[in-house]
Each structure stands twice: as structure tokens, then as C-alpha cells.
Amino acid sequence: MKLFRKTIPSEKLEHKYKIFYGGMEIPEEINPNCLVQYEFTTESQQAEILLFSTNGNISYQSDSFYTDMGIRQDQILVFHLNESDDYYDFFKYSYKFNYTMDYRLTSDIPVPYSESFSYSEALPLEKKTGFIAAFISNCDDQNHRMDYIHNMTEFVNVDNFGHCENNAKIPTKYQSPIRHLAKLNVIKNYKFTLAFENSDSEDYVTEQLYHPLSVGSVPIFRGCKNVRDMIPPISVIDANEFESPEELSKYLLYLDKNDTAYNEYLEWRVKGDFGNLKKARFFKNSVENGICALVERLNNLWINPYLSDWKRETNISKLGCQTCLNNFDIEKRRVPIEKNDTFVLPDYPLGEIIYSDSPSFPFLNETSLNESYSTKFGQYKEKYMNIFSQFDFNKEMFWWLEPFV
């Protein structure tokens, strides 16, 4: 990727930041392409940057996100959020943090879910044997999505393979120890997949949408009102635009009988028109890449390039950094490649599944992908179940640790 920046003093690159990461597991890899050096430490008092994460040391069941125990005034506090802010009353405590790293496109360091999209060939329409599929296993939602689905089933059949209102079992030939691979195997055979988020929070678009979009099952989305900021044109059916579950169901039944109208939702794949997905996918959904962007930003080498492009009004009272935009040297920033004044995709093709720039994750074919993840899954399951066995906890919250049978 081309970088637009001035030559910077060498001392800015030689300093190595010590970072305390409060997630469930310290990232194993350091981004080798990062312009600023950093390393992780398990000692918070030694760290210059304290990263508080909803993956580990922050719980939505807590009365507050953290206490000021032993935190020095010179330490930089970062809030990492990968769940909807409907579950975390973050803004109540935002003044305590210097930077945000989350799914919002207006975050200091955006880490959206759009990298969950990985293009693969769609089945021809005549080979799609299913009508509507759903994989929903978190039944604790803020936006009553299960009520909506229940109302839909009065008019259309929905095969739900998740824990919530389960009425379908994955065929043996599609099963995999890796839950999301089994899901992809199934939904590619369906015309539609319910992509109902558990929150309507702005910018909150997850793999619920990107998984069916990847394999050619038309997503039926329900969630944030600005979903079109992050998807190809005419690729998703937005339930928000229908007056009721009944009206949505009538439209789906119409598409089921009208192949021409249905195929319009797949035309973007034929044309290669990824639209706004190009922009959203510029960011990588990983802590490693987010931390690199953070330390580069501390040296005025990176900034969220889409704050102006998304034509959003950034409310700095809701963001940790209130002076960095004024201090930022625009000639040094990293920006996406531009061609004819439009954004183009990063260097890697959408047809590849990319996990990181790390040599630990080479480009994988489907066979090696299954083998690699099967090993990782076993390691993580054993580790986390050993940890959780020491405490009383709600097992429903950790359904993803169950073997997939």
C-alpha cells in the first residue's frame, strides 16, 4: 500500500512503546510493517499504554469499567470494544480514556467487522435448495430480534441452526469443528440468510451480515440504520425498510418466485462492484493492527482517513482525543490507494482469506484452513474451559466453546 508521509526523525521510530493489554490473550505477533516499535508487557506499572478490552478485563455486568487503581497520570488509556455499545455504557466513562478502538467508523482507531467478508463463488440459483437460514445463538438481545423472527415465522419458514428457537440440524456433510466454516457450508445453499444483529447501534455490522454476503446467500439485515455505508450496492435486504415482519415476508416470497428480481441482489458479484465495502474493509479487525495504528497515531503518522469521507460530524466530547485532529500532519498520514478520485481495495484480493500480515498465518486453502483451526480450536477450548471451571458463570455466554456436533 502506498504511504503518503514526510521523512520523520529516526528517534520517533526507535522508541519502543510498552503496552499492557487487558484482553483474554496477549496477541502473539507484532505487526512487522508497523512504523513504530512496540511490545507487550504483563506488568501494568511498566506500561506506557493501558488497553482496556471487552475481550478480557471489562465486563458489561460491572458497575463501572475500571477503577483508578495505580494508574499514573502519564499513562495512555485506550478503550477496546468489539461488542455493541448498547451493552457497555462507555460514554458515561469516556472522559477517563484517551483513545477508542472499536467497530465505529468514527472511532479513533476503527476495527470494524468488515474483514469477515471473504469473497467465494456463489452456487447457481438452481442449486440453492433452502429458502431462509438463521444462525443465532445469543438470545440476549437489546432490539427484540427474536420477537421479530418469531413473527416472521407466521408467514415464512425459517431454518434456525443456532441455539435460539432451534429447529434445524446441520447435515453431517457440512459439519466442521470450526463453527463459522460449518455455517458457511450451510448458508451457501440458501437463497436468504437472516443477518439480524443483537443491537441497532450505529456502525454495528458484524459477521452476521458478512458471512452470507461472502458466499452468495442474500442477507436479510436488521440492525443499524446506516448499513449501506459498509456494503456493496443492492446486495442486502434491509428489514428496517419494511413496515412489519409480514411485509418483509411477502417481499421474500415474491423474490422466491421471481428469479430475475432475486438475481438483482447478486449482480454486484457479477460486476465486481464492491461499493462502500471497499472503504470499510480498509480497516482490519484485529488488535494487532489496531495497536499499530494507535502507536503510529501517537507519532502523527496515522489517522482515521474516513472521518471526512463518511461525511460524519465527529463529536469530540464522545472521543478520547480532542487535540490530535488539530495537531495531525496530513502529509504524513497513511491513506488508501486512490485511483480516479475513488478508493480501491488493499493489495490483497477479496478471494483470499487473510488473517493477518504475520508469517504465522499464510494464505490457506480450505483443507489447511480446517486443519489449522481444528488445532487452534482444541487449544483454546482446553485453556478457557480450565479457566472457567474455577468460577460460576453462565455457560450460555460461552456456547462457542462447545464441540460442534
N, C-alpha and C positions, 0 to 999 in steps of 0.2 A: 504494500500500500504506500502510495506517495505521501510524504510528510512535508508540510509547509511550516518551516521554523527557521529562526536565525541560528547561527553558531552560538552555543551557550558556553559560559565559563566551565572549565573542567571540574572545578571544585563542587559544582552543583550535582554532578554525576557521581563523584567519588563518595559523597556522604551516603551511608547505608542506614536506612530507617529501621528501627526495631519495632515490630508490630505484635501486639497481643491480640490474638483472635479468639473470641469467645464462642465460636461455633462448636458443633459436636466433634469436629475433627479438623486439625490444622491441615491446610492444603499441602500436599506432598511436593508440589512443584512450584518453583519460582519462574515467573514469566521471563524467558531468556531474551525477549525482544524489548523488554522494558527499558526506558531511557534512564531510569533512576533505580539505584540499588535498594533492596530491602530484604529483611529476613524476619522470621517469626521467632517469638520467644514465649515461653510458658510463664514467665515472671512479669506480672503486670507493672511492677515498680520499675523494671528496666526498660519498659517500652516508651516510645515517643508517641505512638498511636495506639489507642484502645478501640477495638472494633467490637461493638455490642451487637449480637446477632440473634434473630428469632430462631435460628437453627440450633441454638445452644443455651446461652446464658440470659435470654429474655423469654419470659412466658406471658402469654396473653391472660393467664389466670392470676398473674401477680397484680398487686395493687399499684405498683409503680415499676418502672423498667430497671432501674438500678439505684443504688444509693451512692453517696459521695465518699464511700469508704476508701481512704487512702489515695484518692485521685488528686494528682498535682495540677496546679493551675496551668502549667506549661504543656500538659499532655493534650493531644488532639483526640477528641471523641467522635466516633463515627457510628451511625446507626444503620445496620444492615437488615433489610426487611424483604422477605420473599413471599410473605402471605399478605392478604389484603389488609389495608389499614383499618378496615371495619372491625378487625379483631384486636387491633392494637391502638390504643388511644395515644398515638405517638405525638400528635401536635400539642397535646397537653404538656409534654415534656421536651418539646423541640428546642427550647432555649438552652437546654443542657448540652446539646450536641453541636459540633462544628460542621459536620458534613452528613449527608444522607446518601445511602447506596441502596437503591430499591428499584422496583419494577416501573415506577412512574417515569414518563419521558421527560418530566421537568425536574427530576432528581439531580443532585449534584453529580452523582455517578449512576447513570441508569444501567440496570441489569435486568432487562425485560425477559420474558419467556420466549421471545420470537425465535431464538436459536433452536427451539424444539422443532421447528419446521425443517424437514429434510426431504427434498423432492424425490418421489419414486413414481414409477409408471402406474397409472390407474387401470383397473380392469375395464374392459369394454362393457358397455351398459348391459348387453345381453347376458353377461356372465355374473352380474350382480344379482344374487339370489335373495338378499334381505331388503327390508324396507327401512326401518328406523332402528338403530342401535344406540345403547347408552351404557357408559361405564362410570357410574357414580357411586363412590364408596364412603364419602364423607357426608353423613346425613345431617350434620350440624351446620346449617346454613343461615345466613342473615337475610336472604332475599326470597325465602319460601320457594325455592326452585322445585323441591319435591312435590309441593302442593300443585304447582303448575303442571308438572309431568303427570301427576295423578289425574288432573282434569283433562289433559290431552288424551289419556288412555280411554276416555269415554267415546272418542271418535276415531282413534287410530291405534294400531298395535305397536308397542314399543318393546323391543327385546333388551332387557336391562341385565347386563352381566356383572354389575357391581353389587355391593352389599345392600344398597338402598332399594327396596322393593324388587329384589332379585327374582327374576322369572326365567332366566336363561343360563345355560351352562356352556362354556367354551368347548367346542368339539376337540377331541383328542389330537387331531392332526394340527391344530393351531396352538396347542398349549406350549408354554415355554416357562422356564424358571424366572425369566425376566418379564415382569408383569406388562410393561409397555409394549414389548415385542408381541406378546400374545394378543394384546389389544389391537395392534396394527394389523396383525394377521386376520383378525375377525372383521374389523370395520371396513376394510377394503372391499369386502363382499356386500356391503350395504350401500344403498343409494344415499341414505342420510345418517348422520350421527348427531345426537344431542350434545351440544357443547355448552352446557349450562354451568356458568361459574357460581361459586358459593357466595359471591359478593358483587354488587354493582359499582364498586369503587372505580373511579376514573383510571384508565390505562390498565386495569387489571384484566389481562387476557393471557391465559395460560395454555399449557399443552392440551387442555380440553378442546380448544379450537385448532391448534396447530397439528395435532396428530391426524384427525380426519382430513384436514387440508392437505397434508403430506401425501396421503395415499389415494386421494380422489373420491372420498366419500364427502358429500356436500355437508358442511357443518351447519347445524341449526343453533345459532348463538343466542344466549340470553345472559346479559350482564351489563357492562358499562355502555354508556350511550355513544362513546367515540370509537367503537371497534374498527370503523373504516379507516382510522388513522394507521392501522397496522396490518392490513390485509390487501390482497390483490383485488382489482375491481370485479364486481359481480361474481363473487366466489363464495359468499356466505349468506344464509337466510337469517335475518335479524328478527328474532321473536319480539323485540321491543317495538317493532313497527306494526305489529298486529294488535287489534283491539282486545283479543281474547284467545285462549287456547283453542277454542272452537274455530275461530277464523284462521289461525295458523294451520290447524289440522286440515281444513278444507283446501288450503293452498297446497299442502303437501300431497293430498290425494289427487289434486289436479296435475301436479308435476309427475306423479307416479304414472299417470295415464297419457302424458304428453311428453314424448321423448325429446322433441325439439326444444321445448321450454326448459326441460331439465338440463339438457346439454349446454344451455347458455351459461350455467354456473360452472362449467368445466372449460369454457372457451379460453379463459386466461392461460390455462395449461398448454393449449394448442399454440397460442400466440406467444407464449413466454412473457406475458405481461404481468410482472410481479407487483407493480404499483407501489403502494406505501409499504409493502412488506420489505422492500429493499432498504428503506430508511430504518425501520425498526430492527432489522436483522444486522445492522452495522454494529450494534452493541452485542457483547457476548454475555450470556447468562452464567457467569462463573465468578466465584470470589477472587480467584487468581487474577483474572483480567480486570475486575473491578478495583482491586488493590493497586495494580499497576497504574491504572488511570488516576487513582487517588494521589499516589506519590508524585506522579507527573504533574498533576494539578497543583500540588503544593509548591512546585517549581515553575508554575506558569507555563507548562508545556502541553497541557490538555484542558479542554473544557467541553461540556456537553454541546456538540455542534448544532443541535436541533432546537435549542431554546427559541431561536428566532424563526427557524424554518417551520416549526409546527405552529407558528403564529399564536403562541401561548403567552398569556400575561403571567410572568413569574412573580408569585407573591413571596417576597424575600422574608416576610415575617414567618413563613412556614418552612423556610430553608435555613440550614445551619450557617452557610457562608453568606455574609451580607456585603462584603467588600471585594470578594475575589473577582466579580464581574468587572468592577471598575479598575482593578489592578491587572487584569489579564492582558497579556501581549498577544494580540490577534495574529501577528505574523509568525508566532511560534506554534500555533495550535495544530493538533492532528485533525485532519478533516477527511471525509470520504473522497474518493476519486470523483472528479467532476468531468462530465462529457456533455457538451452542448447544453451547459447550464442545468443538467439533471444529474441526480445521484445514480451511480451504478453499483452493482454488488461488489463486495470484497473479492479478493483474488480467488478464493476457493469456490468451486461450483456448488450449486444447491443440490446437485445429485449425490454429493458425498456426505456421509455422516461425519461431522467434525466434532471432536470432544474438546480439544484444546490445541494450542501450538506446541505442546510438550512432546518430546520424543517418546514419552511413555504411552501416548495414545496415537499410534499410526493410523492411517486410513484403513478401515476394516471392511472386509466383505461380510456378508450375512452370517456365514458359518463361524468365522473367527470372532465375530461380534457376540454370538451366542455363547461361545466357549469362554471368552474373556469376561463377560458379565456374569456367567454362571459362577465362575470362581470368585469374582468380587462380591456377588450377592451372598454367597456362603460365608465369606469372611465377615461382611458387615452384619449379617443376621446373627452369627455367633457372638460377635462383640457386643452388639446392642442388647441382645436378649440376656447376656450375662450381666450387663449393667442394670437393665430394667428389672431383673429378677430380685434385686435388692430393695425395690421400692414398691409401694402400692400405686398403680397407675391404671388408667383407663385403656384397656387393650384395643378398644375400637379406634383409638387415635393412631395406633401403630399397625393397622391392617396390612400395610405394605411389607411387613416382615414375615408374613405368613407364607408358607410354601404354596405355590400356585398349582392347584390340582383340580 
